[in-house]
Amino acid sequence: MKRILWTISSLLAALGVIAAVLITLNLRGEAPLPTSETLQSTPELVARGEYLARVGNCMACHTAQGGAPFAGGRGIETPFGVVHSSNLTADKRHGMGDWTSAEFWRAMHHGRSKDGRLLYPAFPYPNYTEVTREDSDAIFAYLQSVPAVAQANRPHALRFPYNTQAALGVWRALFFAPGTPASEPAQTAEYSRGSYLVNGLGHCTACHTPRNALGATADAKAFTGGLIPVQNWYAPALNAAAEAGVKEWATEDVVALLKTGVAPHGSVLGPMAEVVFRSTQYLTDPDARAMAVYLQALPQQDEKAPSNLPAPPASAMVRGGKVYEQHCAQCHGDQGQGEPGAFPALAGNRAVVLNDPTNLVRVVLQGGYLPATAGNPRPHGMPPFQQFLSDDEVAAVTTFVRNSWGNQAPGVGTIEVYRARERRGL
């Protein structure tokens, strides 16, 4: 009996130590909240906050389809279940009407809600932690000006144990620490501003960095590209010329891509089209240029040209060529040359020959739509072919365009097309 009691006592003591460590790690860097609000809102502060909220693309997640702006309720699918975004309007019962700027700062910087709950990183506080207090206050002032909407927050639909604060506390202890904007004195002010926007409010690494089995990103793999969980679009590497790197581009072309969605060397589709539509098209010219300068300065991956790729089956090339002639050549040209200003060239298009063909398959199935922006108000689009082409035909035509006109890339199998349909319920 004494041995049993000793064992139980030892286990309880060990659990107590672990709990104390987790609590300490989850409270690191937090200062006590002030007892009164000190923020003085002004029209200028609200206007600045509105701009910063656009840079952070806050409305995209915190607005349900057809719902009131910032009233929350949008379901964000994750590998662990669905997280529903919260109401950010000035409603005092369901929104942030009774929050203080310090409580909002704690949410942005520490990932902790007004009532002390740990927040799920679907809200990208691992990036927003780098946002300055001044910018956080400006965003808060703007959100307090948003008309109150009495819409209750929807409970999350996460599986056990991911729906527990204990599991979230372990995750944070392993993968999150409050941060500050990176300081690189040797760099220019423009570069530093770009770094702040890209890594903080822009939260670009949230998509363009691979995630581990627990959904965390690693700084060492930042910008190296990855499949966006559940959405199943591939966010290409921003530090590789063969994917989405822009080191060799003219800076004004990078600015054009951010603000209009199109540039001489490429255009945006899929989730990035929504980012441009809702967020980056509203960047000021200096901020867009700063982001471009930073992205161009990213250390580049060591890239190896593909070698000894097996030739795709002749039958797939023949069949794909026929599908291309019937459905694609009218816009993209007999030689994949496209039409400048209207339809992108497929010959030499790095988005076409990505090692991961997911995006190309998705575009053929679901269509490709550029964002409507002030600089490109009436963009051309590509219709979906999911109702007209079989999985075999999609596999054949994508294999064909990936291996014609000088392109060279692995062929696409029917199973890859089938999986793309199944993942999105097409």
LUMTIZA-185783 format. One record per residue (C-alpha): x, y, z. Coordinates in pm, 1 decimal, padded with zeros to 6 digits, m for minus. Layout:
# residues N
<pt px="X" py="Y" pz="Z"/>
...
This chain:
# residues 426
<pt px="00000.0" py="00000.0" pz="00000.0"/>
<pt px="00281.7" py="00240.9" pz="00084.1"/>
<pt px="00442.1" py="00169.7" pz="m00252.7"/>
<pt px="00114.7" py="00242.0" pz="m00431.9"/>
<pt px="00067.7" py="00565.6" pz="m00240.5"/>
<pt px="00426.6" py="00666.6" pz="m00314.2"/>
<pt px="00375.1" py="00595.4" pz="m00685.0"/>
<pt px="00054.3" py="00798.9" pz="m00692.9"/>
<pt px="00221.0" py="01084.5" pz="m00506.1"/>
<pt px="00513.4" py="01079.3" pz="m00748.6"/>
<pt px="00280.7" py="01088.6" pz="m01047.1"/>
<pt px="00080.4" py="01375.7" pz="m00900.9"/>
<pt px="00400.4" py="01565.0" pz="m00826.7"/>
<pt px="00525.7" py="01509.8" pz="m01181.5"/>
<pt px="00192.7" py="01624.7" pz="m01323.5"/>
<pt px="00209.2" py="01930.8" pz="m01101.4"/>
<pt px="00555.7" py="02017.7" pz="m01230.9"/>
<pt px="00443.9" py="01968.3" pz="m01591.6"/>
<pt px="00137.3" py="02185.6" pz="m01533.8"/>
<pt px="00349.8" py="02456.9" pz="m01372.6"/>
<pt px="00590.8" py="02452.7" pz="m01667.4"/>
<pt px="00305.3" py="02473.0" pz="m01918.0"/>
<pt px="00142.4" py="02762.1" pz="m01731.8"/>
<pt px="00473.5" py="02946.4" pz="m01714.0"/>
<pt px="00541.8" py="02897.0" pz="m02083.9"/>
<pt px="00191.7" py="03010.3" pz="m02175.0"/>
<pt px="00220.1" py="03325.2" pz="m01964.1"/>
<pt px="00572.1" py="03426.0" pz="m02065.9"/>
<pt px="00608.1" py="03788.4" pz="m02158.2"/>
<pt px="00259.9" py="03884.9" pz="m02039.2"/>
<pt px="00225.0" py="04190.9" pz="m01819.6"/>
<pt px="m00076.5" py="04249.2" pz="m01593.2"/>
<pt px="m00362.1" py="04419.3" pz="m01773.4"/>
<pt px="m00422.7" py="04783.5" pz="m01675.9"/>
<pt px="m00738.6" py="04848.8" pz="m01479.6"/>
<pt px="m00865.5" py="05125.9" pz="m01707.9"/>
<pt px="m00872.2" py="05211.5" pz="m02077.7"/>
<pt px="m00624.0" py="05474.7" pz="m02190.9"/>
<pt px="m00671.5" py="05472.0" pz="m02568.8"/>
<pt px="m00805.6" py="05796.4" pz="m02712.3"/>
<pt px="m00963.6" py="05727.6" pz="m03049.1"/>
<pt px="m00943.7" py="05988.6" pz="m03325.6"/>
<pt px="m01063.2" py="05986.8" pz="m03688.6"/>
<pt px="m00701.1" py="05963.1" pz="m03798.1"/>
<pt px="m00639.2" py="05660.6" pz="m03575.1"/>
<pt px="m00954.7" py="05488.8" pz="m03701.8"/>
<pt px="m00856.1" py="05549.5" pz="m04065.1"/>
<pt px="m00509.8" py="05408.4" pz="m03999.5"/>
<pt px="m00662.9" py="05107.6" pz="m03827.8"/>
<pt px="m00892.9" py="05043.6" pz="m04122.8"/>
<pt px="m00591.3" py="05037.5" pz="m04353.5"/>
<pt px="m00399.5" py="04803.1" pz="m04123.9"/>
<pt px="m00701.2" py="04572.9" pz="m04092.2"/>
<pt px="m00701.2" py="04545.1" pz="m04471.3"/>
<pt px="m00330.9" py="04465.5" pz="m04471.6"/>
<pt px="m00402.3" py="04188.5" pz="m04221.9"/>
<pt px="m00699.2" py="04068.1" pz="m04430.1"/>
<pt px="m00907.1" py="04050.6" pz="m04111.4"/>
<pt px="m01246.5" py="04076.0" pz="m04280.9"/>
<pt px="m01186.6" py="03765.8" pz="m04493.6"/>
<pt px="m01198.3" py="03531.2" pz="m04196.3"/>
<pt px="m01426.8" py="03729.5" pz="m03968.2"/>
<pt px="m01710.7" py="03766.3" pz="m04217.6"/>
<pt px="m01935.5" py="03475.4" pz="m04312.2"/>
<pt px="m02056.0" py="03451.6" pz="m04669.6"/>
<pt px="m02349.8" py="03690.4" pz="m04700.4"/>
<pt px="m02300.7" py="03806.2" pz="m04341.2"/>
<pt px="m02234.7" py="04144.8" pz="m04186.0"/>
<pt px="m01872.9" py="04263.4" pz="m04197.8"/>
<pt px="m01662.9" py="04143.4" pz="m03902.8"/>
<pt px="m01960.8" py="03969.6" pz="m03737.9"/>
<pt px="m01777.1" py="03635.6" pz="m03743.6"/>
<pt px="m01925.7" py="03292.8" pz="m03794.2"/>
<pt px="m01711.7" py="03183.0" pz="m04087.2"/>
<pt px="m01601.1" py="02822.6" pz="m04052.5"/>
<pt px="m01228.1" py="02773.9" pz="m04098.1"/>
<pt px="m01154.1" py="02411.3" pz="m04174.5"/>
<pt px="m00844.0" py="02258.5" pz="m04019.0"/>
<pt px="m00712.8" py="01901.0" pz="m04003.5"/>
<pt px="m00843.5" py="01893.0" pz="m03644.4"/>
<pt px="m01196.8" py="02016.3" pz="m03708.4"/>
<pt px="m01366.2" py="02350.0" pz="m03775.3"/>
<pt px="m01280.5" py="02676.1" pz="m03600.2"/>
<pt px="m01547.3" py="02946.4" pz="m03626.0"/>
<pt px="m01428.1" py="03305.1" pz="m03640.5"/>
<pt px="m01544.5" py="03542.9" pz="m03370.5"/>
<pt px="m01754.8" py="03858.1" pz="m03379.4"/>
<pt px="m01524.0" py="04162.2" pz="m03389.8"/>
<pt px="m01792.1" py="04427.8" pz="m03407.9"/>
<pt px="m01867.8" py="04673.6" pz="m03127.2"/>
<pt px="m02156.6" py="04464.8" pz="m02993.1"/>
<pt px="m02110.8" py="04447.0" pz="m02614.8"/>
<pt px="m02260.0" py="04103.4" pz="m02563.4"/>
<pt px="m02128.4" py="03905.2" pz="m02859.1"/>
<pt px="m01852.9" py="04126.0" pz="m03000.8"/>
<pt px="m01577.0" py="04343.9" pz="m02860.8"/>
<pt px="m01785.5" py="04635.9" pz="m02739.4"/>
<pt px="m01668.5" py="04591.0" pz="m02381.0"/>
<pt px="m01304.7" py="04507.3" pz="m02463.3"/>
<pt px="m01015.5" py="04741.2" pz="m02389.7"/>
<pt px="m00725.5" py="04810.5" pz="m02620.9"/>
<pt px="m00499.0" py="04624.0" pz="m02376.3"/>
<pt px="m00716.6" py="04313.1" pz="m02398.2"/>
<pt px="m00710.5" py="04333.9" pz="m02776.1"/>
<pt px="m00331.5" py="04373.6" pz="m02768.0"/>
<pt px="m00308.8" py="04064.0" pz="m02551.3"/>
<pt px="m00509.8" py="03869.5" pz="m02809.1"/>
<pt px="m00288.8" py="03991.3" pz="m03093.7"/>
<pt px="00042.1" py="03957.2" pz="m02915.1"/>
<pt px="m00016.0" py="03664.7" pz="m02679.1"/>
<pt px="m00305.8" py="03473.8" pz="m02833.3"/>
<pt px="m00525.6" py="03506.8" pz="m02525.0"/>
<pt px="m00887.8" py="03622.5" pz="m02521.1"/>
<pt px="m01054.3" py="03874.8" pz="m02290.7"/>
<pt px="m01165.5" py="03601.6" pz="m02052.0"/>
<pt px="m00816.4" py="03448.4" pz="m02040.5"/>
<pt px="m00883.2" py="03157.2" pz="m02277.1"/>
<pt px="m00603.9" py="03050.3" pz="m02507.7"/>
<pt px="m00690.5" py="03118.3" pz="m02871.1"/>
<pt px="m00654.1" py="02870.1" pz="m03152.9"/>
<pt px="m00381.9" py="02959.0" pz="m03405.4"/>
<pt px="m00634.5" py="02957.9" pz="m03689.2"/>
<pt px="m00627.8" py="03318.8" pz="m03573.0"/>
<pt px="m00270.2" py="03379.1" pz="m03688.0"/>
<pt px="m00132.2" py="03526.8" pz="m03367.2"/>
<pt px="00198.0" py="03340.1" pz="m03426.1"/>
<pt px="00241.8" py="03609.9" pz="m03694.1"/>
<pt px="00041.6" py="03892.3" pz="m03538.2"/>
<pt px="00260.1" py="03871.9" pz="m03228.5"/>
<pt px="00509.5" py="04081.5" pz="m03428.6"/>
<pt px="00260.7" py="04365.6" pz="m03473.8"/>
<pt px="00347.2" py="04675.2" pz="m03269.3"/>
<pt px="00127.1" py="04799.2" pz="m02987.2"/>
<pt px="00065.6" py="05121.7" pz="m03180.6"/>
<pt px="m00068.9" py="04933.4" pz="m03481.0"/>
<pt px="m00272.6" py="04702.8" pz="m03258.7"/>
<pt px="m00432.9" py="05006.3" pz="m03095.2"/>
<pt px="m00515.7" py="05155.1" pz="m03434.8"/>
<pt px="m00683.5" py="04833.9" pz="m03550.7"/>
<pt px="m00877.7" py="04818.1" pz="m03224.9"/>
<pt px="m00994.4" py="05177.8" pz="m03267.5"/>
<pt px="m01120.1" py="05092.1" pz="m03615.9"/>
<pt px="m01300.1" py="04775.0" pz="m03503.3"/>
<pt px="m01471.6" py="04973.5" pz="m03228.0"/>
<pt px="m01609.7" py="05198.1" pz="m03502.8"/>
<pt px="m01761.7" py="04905.1" pz="m03692.5"/>
<pt px="m02140.4" py="04896.6" pz="m03638.0"/>
<pt px="m02240.3" py="04651.8" pz="m03366.7"/>
<pt px="m02396.2" py="04327.9" pz="m03485.1"/>
<pt px="m02578.2" py="04115.3" pz="m03226.5"/>
<pt px="m02463.8" py="03784.7" pz="m03369.0"/>
<pt px="m02363.0" py="03513.9" pz="m03123.7"/>
<pt px="m02031.8" py="03337.7" pz="m03174.7"/>
<pt px="m02059.3" py="02981.5" pz="m03300.6"/>
<pt px="m01884.8" py="02711.4" pz="m03096.4"/>
<pt px="m01588.5" py="02543.1" pz="m03256.4"/>
<pt px="m01630.1" py="02189.0" pz="m03389.1"/>
<pt px="m01291.5" py="02039.5" pz="m03304.7"/>
<pt px="m01224.2" py="01675.3" pz="m03225.5"/>
<pt px="m01097.7" py="01557.6" pz="m02888.5"/>
<pt px="m00836.4" py="01628.7" pz="m02756.1"/>
<pt px="m00783.1" py="01930.3" pz="m02984.2"/>
<pt px="m01093.0" py="02095.3" pz="m02836.5"/>
<pt px="m00932.1" py="02123.1" pz="m02492.4"/>
<pt px="m00739.5" py="02412.7" pz="m02344.3"/>
<pt px="m00487.5" py="02162.3" pz="m02206.4"/>
<pt px="m00397.1" py="02037.6" pz="m02554.7"/>
<pt px="m00376.3" py="02394.7" pz="m02682.0"/>
<pt px="m00151.2" py="02484.7" pz="m02390.3"/>
<pt px="00087.1" py="02202.0" pz="m02482.7"/>
<pt px="00086.8" py="02315.3" pz="m02846.0"/>
<pt px="00170.5" py="02671.6" pz="m02748.0"/>
<pt px="00444.1" py="02558.7" pz="m02511.0"/>
<pt px="00603.6" py="02369.2" pz="m02798.5"/>
<pt px="00548.6" py="02605.4" pz="m03088.6"/>
<pt px="00462.0" py="02960.4" pz="m02979.7"/>
<pt px="00647.0" py="03239.0" pz="m02805.0"/>
<pt px="00554.3" py="03608.9" pz="m02810.3"/>
<pt px="00773.1" py="03798.7" pz="m03054.0"/>
<pt px="00867.4" py="04142.1" pz="m03176.2"/>
<pt px="00946.5" py="04275.1" pz="m03523.4"/>
<pt px="01281.8" py="04147.9" pz="m03645.5"/>
<pt px="01556.7" py="04405.0" pz="m03607.7"/>
<pt px="01820.8" py="04412.4" pz="m03880.8"/>
<pt px="02016.9" py="04737.3" pz="m03842.8"/>
<pt px="02224.5" py="04667.7" pz="m04153.3"/>
<pt px="01913.1" py="04674.9" pz="m04372.4"/>
<pt px="01732.8" py="04976.0" pz="m04515.0"/>
<pt px="01418.0" py="05121.9" pz="m04363.3"/>
<pt px="01227.2" py="05004.7" pz="m04670.3"/>
<pt px="01344.4" py="04645.7" pz="m04623.1"/>
<pt px="01254.6" py="04658.6" pz="m04252.4"/>
<pt px="00906.8" py="04787.9" pz="m04331.8"/>
<pt px="00860.3" py="04509.0" pz="m04584.7"/>
<pt px="00976.2" py="04248.8" pz="m04334.0"/>
<pt px="00731.5" py="04385.1" pz="m04076.8"/>
<pt px="00437.7" py="04369.3" pz="m04319.6"/>
<pt px="00520.4" py="04029.7" pz="m04470.9"/>
<pt px="00595.0" py="03851.1" pz="m04144.7"/>
<pt px="00345.1" py="04031.1" pz="m03920.8"/>
<pt px="00010.5" py="04157.4" pz="m04049.1"/>
<pt px="00057.5" py="04000.0" pz="m04392.3"/>
<pt px="00119.0" py="03659.1" pz="m04225.1"/>
<pt px="00256.3" py="03524.6" pz="m04553.7"/>
<pt px="00433.8" py="03233.9" pz="m04384.7"/>
<pt px="00098.2" py="03102.1" pz="m04263.8"/>
<pt px="00040.0" py="02963.2" pz="m04614.5"/>
<pt px="00382.0" py="02963.1" pz="m04781.4"/>
<pt px="00549.5" py="02746.6" pz="m04515.9"/>
<pt px="00494.6" py="02372.4" pz="m04464.3"/>
<pt px="00325.9" py="02261.4" pz="m04143.6"/>
<pt px="00404.2" py="01964.7" pz="m03924.6"/>
<pt px="00155.9" py="01700.3" pz="m03809.7"/>
<pt px="00035.9" py="01932.5" pz="m03531.5"/>
<pt px="m00019.8" py="02226.7" pz="m03763.3"/>
<pt px="00284.2" py="02434.4" pz="m03665.2"/>
<pt px="00525.0" py="02607.0" pz="m03899.6"/>
<pt px="00901.2" py="02618.0" pz="m03852.0"/>
<pt px="01111.0" py="02931.6" pz="m03897.7"/>
<pt px="01381.7" py="02725.2" pz="m04065.9"/>
<pt px="01138.1" py="02635.8" pz="m04344.7"/>
<pt px="00976.7" py="02976.5" pz="m04380.3"/>
<pt px="00867.5" py="03064.1" pz="m04734.4"/>
<pt px="00966.5" py="02720.5" pz="m04874.0"/>
<pt px="00611.5" py="02644.7" pz="m04986.5"/>
<pt px="00352.8" py="02395.8" pz="m04870.5"/>
<pt px="00009.3" py="02248.0" pz="m04923.5"/>
<pt px="m00253.5" py="02456.7" pz="m04744.6"/>
<pt px="m00428.2" py="02215.9" pz="m04506.0"/>
<pt px="m00782.4" py="02115.2" pz="m04604.5"/>
<pt px="m00801.8" py="02382.9" pz="m04876.3"/>
<pt px="m00557.6" py="02167.4" pz="m05071.2"/>
<pt px="m00399.7" py="02441.1" pz="m05277.0"/>
<pt px="m00022.7" py="02443.7" pz="m05297.6"/>
<pt px="00125.4" py="02774.5" pz="m05179.5"/>
<pt px="00449.0" py="02787.1" pz="m05382.1"/>
<pt px="00785.5" py="02872.1" pz="m05233.2"/>
<pt px="00858.1" py="03244.2" pz="m05224.3"/>
<pt px="01232.2" py="03180.4" pz="m05212.6"/>
<pt px="01267.9" py="02963.7" pz="m05522.6"/>
<pt px="01281.2" py="03096.1" pz="m05878.1"/>
<pt px="01121.0" py="02776.9" pz="m06009.3"/>
<pt px="00812.7" py="02834.3" pz="m05793.0"/>
<pt px="00706.0" py="03183.2" pz="m05679.5"/>
<pt px="01035.7" py="03355.4" pz="m05605.9"/>
<pt px="01065.1" py="03710.5" pz="m05739.2"/>
<pt px="01432.2" py="03781.6" pz="m05678.9"/>
<pt px="01503.8" py="03832.9" pz="m06049.0"/>
<pt px="01188.9" py="04030.9" pz="m06123.1"/>
<pt px="01181.5" py="04405.9" pz="m06162.4"/>
<pt px="01055.8" py="04552.3" pz="m05835.7"/>
<pt px="00771.1" py="04732.3" pz="m06011.5"/>
<pt px="00649.9" py="04395.9" pz="m06145.6"/>
<pt px="00630.0" py="04254.8" pz="m05792.1"/>
<pt px="00435.9" py="04564.5" pz="m05687.2"/>
<pt px="00200.0" py="04513.5" pz="m05981.7"/>
<pt px="00135.8" py="04153.0" pz="m05881.4"/>
<pt px="00051.5" py="04255.2" pz="m05524.4"/>
<pt px="m00175.0" py="04543.6" pz="m05625.9"/>
<pt px="m00341.7" py="04415.0" pz="m05942.9"/>
<pt px="m00296.5" py="04037.1" pz="m05939.4"/>
<pt px="m00116.6" py="04037.0" pz="m06275.1"/>
<pt px="00240.4" py="04098.0" pz="m06386.0"/>
<pt px="00446.3" py="04021.1" pz="m06697.2"/>
<pt px="00580.3" py="03698.9" pz="m06541.0"/>
<pt px="00269.2" py="03563.6" pz="m06372.1"/>
<pt px="m00073.0" py="03610.8" pz="m06217.1"/>
<pt px="m00253.4" py="03501.6" pz="m05902.0"/>
<pt px="m00521.9" py="03235.7" pz="m05872.3"/>
<pt px="m00691.1" py="03038.0" pz="m05598.0"/>
<pt px="m00651.0" py="03159.3" pz="m05238.1"/>
<pt px="m00394.5" py="03421.0" pz="m05341.7"/>
<pt px="m00652.3" py="03583.5" pz="m05568.0"/>
<pt px="m00870.1" py="03639.7" pz="m05260.7"/>
<pt px="m00573.7" py="03786.1" pz="m05071.7"/>
<pt px="m00510.6" py="04036.4" pz="m05351.1"/>
<pt px="m00880.6" py="04117.0" pz="m05385.2"/>
<pt px="m00942.8" py="04176.1" pz="m05015.2"/>
<pt px="m00604.0" py="04292.6" pz="m04896.3"/>
<pt px="m00294.5" py="04369.2" pz="m05099.4"/>
<pt px="m00462.6" py="04576.5" pz="m05371.5"/>
<pt px="m00521.8" py="04836.8" pz="m05101.0"/>
<pt px="m00155.5" py="04867.0" pz="m05005.2"/>
<pt px="m00008.0" py="05211.6" pz="m05036.9"/>
<pt px="00259.1" py="05232.3" pz="m05303.5"/>
<pt px="00538.9" py="05266.5" pz="m05044.4"/>
<pt px="00414.7" py="04963.1" pz="m04849.2"/>
<pt px="00371.9" py="04752.5" pz="m05163.9"/>
<pt px="00723.2" py="04843.3" pz="m05271.0"/>
<pt px="00859.8" py="04765.2" pz="m04924.2"/>
<pt px="00703.3" py="04418.4" pz="m04934.8"/>
<pt px="00843.8" py="04366.1" pz="m05283.9"/>
<pt px="01192.3" py="04467.5" pz="m05172.6"/>
<pt px="01178.8" py="04226.8" pz="m04878.8"/>
<pt px="01050.0" py="03935.7" pz="m05088.7"/>
<pt px="01323.1" py="03993.5" pz="m05344.5"/>
<pt px="01585.6" py="03982.5" pz="m05070.4"/>
<pt px="01480.6" py="03643.4" pz="m04931.1"/>
<pt px="01769.9" py="03392.9" pz="m04925.2"/>
<pt px="01711.1" py="03157.2" pz="m05213.6"/>
<pt px="01683.5" py="02781.3" pz="m05196.9"/>
<pt px="01944.2" py="02570.8" pz="m05370.9"/>
<pt px="01752.4" py="02449.0" pz="m05672.5"/>
<pt px="01840.8" py="02149.4" pz="m05881.8"/>
<pt px="01702.3" py="02120.2" pz="m06229.7"/>
<pt px="01500.6" py="01798.9" pz="m06278.0"/>
<pt px="01698.1" py="01533.8" pz="m06457.4"/>
<pt px="01614.7" py="01199.8" pz="m06610.3"/>
<pt px="01242.2" py="01257.9" pz="m06588.3"/>
<pt px="01066.0" py="00967.2" pz="m06755.9"/>
<pt px="00879.7" py="01064.7" pz="m07069.2"/>
<pt px="00503.9" py="01062.3" pz="m07017.2"/>
<pt px="00316.1" py="00782.0" pz="m07192.1"/>
<pt px="00264.1" py="00855.0" pz="m07558.5"/>
<pt px="m00103.0" py="00765.0" pz="m07523.7"/>
<pt px="m00150.3" py="01034.3" pz="m07256.9"/>
<pt px="00022.2" py="01294.9" pz="m07474.1"/>
<pt px="m00192.9" py="01209.4" pz="m07774.8"/>
<pt px="m00513.6" py="01212.5" pz="m07576.5"/>
<pt px="m00411.0" py="01526.8" pz="m07389.8"/>
<pt px="m00323.8" py="01699.6" pz="m07714.9"/>
<pt px="m00672.5" py="01631.9" pz="m07849.8"/>
<pt px="m00837.2" py="01765.1" pz="m07533.2"/>
<pt px="m00613.3" py="02071.9" pz="m07546.9"/>
<pt px="m00698.7" py="02138.2" pz="m07911.7"/>
<pt px="m01070.9" py="02110.6" pz="m07840.9"/>
<pt px="m01096.8" py="02305.3" pz="m07514.4"/>
<pt px="m00782.1" py="02510.9" pz="m07453.6"/>
<pt px="m00607.2" py="02622.7" pz="m07771.1"/>
<pt px="m00860.3" py="02891.8" pz="m07855.7"/>
<pt px="m00743.9" py="03097.8" pz="m07557.3"/>
<pt px="m00396.3" py="02968.0" pz="m07476.0"/>
<pt px="m00277.7" py="02925.6" pz="m07836.0"/>
<pt px="m00170.2" py="02630.0" pz="m08046.4"/>
<pt px="00181.2" py="02656.5" pz="m07905.3"/>
<pt px="00079.8" py="02750.2" pz="m07552.3"/>
<pt px="00180.3" py="03110.8" pz="m07621.7"/>
<pt px="m00129.9" py="03266.7" pz="m07466.2"/>
<pt px="m00245.2" py="03619.6" pz="m07541.0"/>
<pt px="m00069.2" py="03906.7" pz="m07359.9"/>
<pt px="m00303.5" py="04097.5" pz="m07132.6"/>
<pt px="m00574.9" py="03836.2" pz="m07160.2"/>
<pt px="m00478.0" py="03470.0" pz="m07133.5"/>
<pt px="m00154.5" py="03349.0" pz="m06975.7"/>
<pt px="00103.2" py="03158.8" pz="m07173.4"/>
<pt px="00142.4" py="02794.4" pz="m07073.4"/>
<pt px="00478.0" py="02749.8" pz="m07245.9"/>
<pt px="00749.9" py="02829.3" pz="m06994.8"/>
<pt px="00492.5" py="02898.5" pz="m06721.8"/>
<pt px="00642.5" py="02791.6" pz="m06388.3"/>
<pt px="00297.0" py="02750.7" pz="m06232.4"/>
<pt px="00226.2" py="02482.4" pz="m06492.0"/>
<pt px="00539.5" py="02279.1" pz="m06422.7"/>
<pt px="00543.4" py="02289.4" pz="m06041.8"/>
<pt px="00654.2" py="01955.3" pz="m05906.4"/>
<pt px="00322.3" py="01939.4" pz="m05721.5"/>
<pt px="00048.8" py="01953.0" pz="m05991.0"/>
<pt px="m00233.3" py="02023.5" pz="m05744.2"/>
<pt px="m00296.0" py="02383.0" pz="m05851.0"/>
<pt px="m00304.3" py="02302.9" pz="m06221.5"/>
<pt px="m00551.7" py="02021.2" pz="m06166.7"/>
<pt px="m00768.6" py="02244.0" pz="m05945.9"/>
<pt px="m00774.3" py="02520.6" pz="m06207.4"/>
<pt px="m00880.2" py="02279.9" pz="m06483.3"/>
<pt px="m01154.4" py="02138.2" pz="m06263.1"/>
<pt px="m01279.4" py="02455.7" pz="m06095.5"/>
<pt px="m01167.9" py="02729.4" pz="m06330.9"/>
<pt px="m00919.6" py="03008.3" pz="m06279.5"/>
<pt px="m01029.2" py="03356.0" pz="m06177.5"/>
<pt px="m00808.9" py="03658.0" pz="m06127.2"/>
<pt px="m00917.5" py="03917.9" pz="m05871.8"/>
<pt px="m01097.0" py="04230.3" pz="m05988.3"/>
<pt px="m00874.5" py="04516.8" pz="m05876.5"/>
<pt px="m00848.5" py="04887.6" pz="m05941.6"/>
<pt px="m00554.9" py="04818.6" pz="m06171.5"/>
<pt px="m00726.4" py="04527.9" pz="m06348.4"/>
<pt px="m01101.2" py="04583.7" pz="m06302.9"/>
<pt px="m01226.6" py="04335.6" pz="m06564.5"/>
<pt px="m00992.5" py="04037.8" pz="m06565.8"/>
<pt px="m01037.6" py="03743.8" pz="m06797.1"/>
<pt px="m01122.5" py="03411.6" pz="m06634.8"/>
<pt px="m01106.6" py="03044.8" pz="m06720.5"/>
<pt px="m01426.7" py="02839.2" pz="m06695.4"/>
<pt px="m01439.1" py="02514.7" pz="m06497.1"/>
<pt px="m01423.9" py="02186.3" pz="m06683.2"/>
<pt px="m01524.5" py="01951.0" pz="m06403.6"/>
<pt px="m01860.4" py="01882.0" pz="m06571.6"/>
<pt px="m01714.5" py="01822.0" pz="m06916.2"/>
<pt px="m01390.1" py="01630.9" pz="m06870.8"/>
<pt px="m01340.5" py="01292.7" pz="m06711.3"/>
<pt px="m01060.1" py="01227.6" pz="m06463.6"/>
<pt px="m00865.4" py="01051.9" pz="m06740.2"/>
<pt px="m00904.9" py="01352.6" pz="m06969.6"/>
<pt px="m00796.9" py="01600.6" pz="m06701.3"/>
<pt px="m00493.6" py="01386.7" pz="m06624.6"/>
<pt px="m00407.9" py="01364.3" pz="m06993.7"/>
<pt px="m00442.8" py="01735.9" pz="m07074.4"/>
<pt px="m00246.3" py="01844.8" pz="m06768.2"/>
<pt px="00025.1" py="01594.1" pz="m06854.8"/>
<pt px="00026.4" py="01734.5" pz="m07207.9"/>
<pt px="00068.8" py="02100.2" pz="m07110.9"/>
<pt px="00338.1" py="02006.3" pz="m06856.3"/>
<pt px="00539.9" py="01836.7" pz="m07128.6"/>
<pt px="00488.0" py="02045.2" pz="m07442.1"/>
<pt px="00652.5" py="02354.0" pz="m07595.5"/>
<pt px="00970.2" py="02303.9" pz="m07393.8"/>
<pt px="00792.9" py="02232.2" pz="m07064.2"/>
<pt px="00913.8" py="01933.4" pz="m06866.5"/>
<pt px="00748.8" py="01799.4" pz="m06552.5"/>
<pt px="00618.9" py="01471.8" pz="m06409.4"/>
<pt px="00297.9" py="01349.1" pz="m06564.3"/>
<pt px="m00033.9" py="01364.5" pz="m06380.4"/>
<pt px="m00212.9" py="01043.7" pz="m06289.9"/>
<pt px="m00585.4" py="00982.9" pz="m06289.6"/>
<pt px="m00572.5" py="00911.6" pz="m05915.6"/>
<pt px="m00439.5" py="01265.4" pz="m05851.7"/>
<pt px="m00738.7" py="01413.4" pz="m06032.4"/>
<pt px="m00976.7" py="01182.3" pz="m05848.1"/>
<pt px="m00832.0" py="01290.9" pz="m05513.9"/>
<pt px="m00863.3" py="01659.2" pz="m05608.3"/>
<pt px="m01233.7" py="01605.9" pz="m05683.0"/>
<pt px="m01294.6" py="01407.9" pz="m05365.6"/>
<pt px="m01119.5" py="01659.0" pz="m05139.3"/>
<pt px="m01341.1" py="01941.5" pz="m05255.7"/>
<pt px="m01657.6" py="01741.6" pz="m05321.0"/>
<pt px="m01658.0" py="01819.1" pz="m05691.3"/>
